[in-house]
Amino acid sequence: MKFGATTALQPTDIRFVPSATTALVGPSGSGKSTLLRVLAGLIPANGTVRFAEAPVVDWRAVRLKLGYVIQDGGLFPHLTAAENVTLMARELGWPADQIAARSAELAEIVGLPEAPMARFPAELSGGQRQRVSIMRALMLDPEVVLLDEPLSALDPITRARLAQELRRIFSRLSKTVILVTHSLREARFFAGHIVLMRRGRIVQQGSYDELEQAPAEPFVSEFIAAERTL
């Protein structure tokens, strides 16, 4: 897959384990966010994307089974937090009582009080905006949740606190989660399965211990060593 003269994603064959968290990790330009957008149906694939073992032919139907959190949350600034969360449910014609019940359930899951839900995104803290984005992604109870650098724009204290809460949410909901991050430390924290990418291709995948103890090529060891020096 190319953007102009740049190859963003090499031919890629990957399968994600259901009800588990997989982390796509690598340096900038490695292709991890491009791969996530292919999985979300936002970029046409040259090959075949399968969902529940079946080739995807109707992305409109599949997208209702996907929850997607983009970088910095991507909330609509002219809608309140509650309106952002419930947007798709209202578009699909959910009854008001069902929307209210689901919103209350999600607010409890992500630990967000009621008051911020009436505010606009600009009136929320970074951690609150990210919680609202996660609620929006979970609103339709998707089978798969895609997250692109969900902690990247947060201060260290908020980042650490939300990381703990996200891991608790992933464990509680038993969703298939695919998480993009620059940080191998973050990937190890969230995921049992790590996919290390570089220059549009998968270099190695497996557990952190497998990457550390049996690196497929020198870059794997370099990437691990570089993060340890930070």
HURAKA-V822226 format. One record per run of one state. SS is the DSSP state (hx for helix, st for strand, lp for the rest). FROM is the first residue (numbers start at 1). TO is the last residue. If there is no record, write none. Layout:
SS FROM TO
SS FROM TO
This chain:
lp 1 1
st 2 3
lp 4 5
st 6 7
lp 8 20
st 21 26
lp 27 31
hx 32 39
lp 40 49
st 50 51
lp 52 53
st 54 55
lp 56 58
hx 59 63
lp 64 65
st 66 69
lp 70 79
st 80 80
hx 81 91
lp 92 95
hx 96 110
lp 111 114
hx 115 118
lp 119 119
st 120 120
hx 121 123
lp 124 125
hx 126 138
lp 139 143
st 144 148
lp 149 155
hx 156 173
lp 174 175
st 176 181
lp 182 183
hx 184 190
lp 191 192
st 193 198
lp 199 200
st 201 206
lp 207 207
hx 208 213
lp 214 217
hx 218 228
lp 229 230
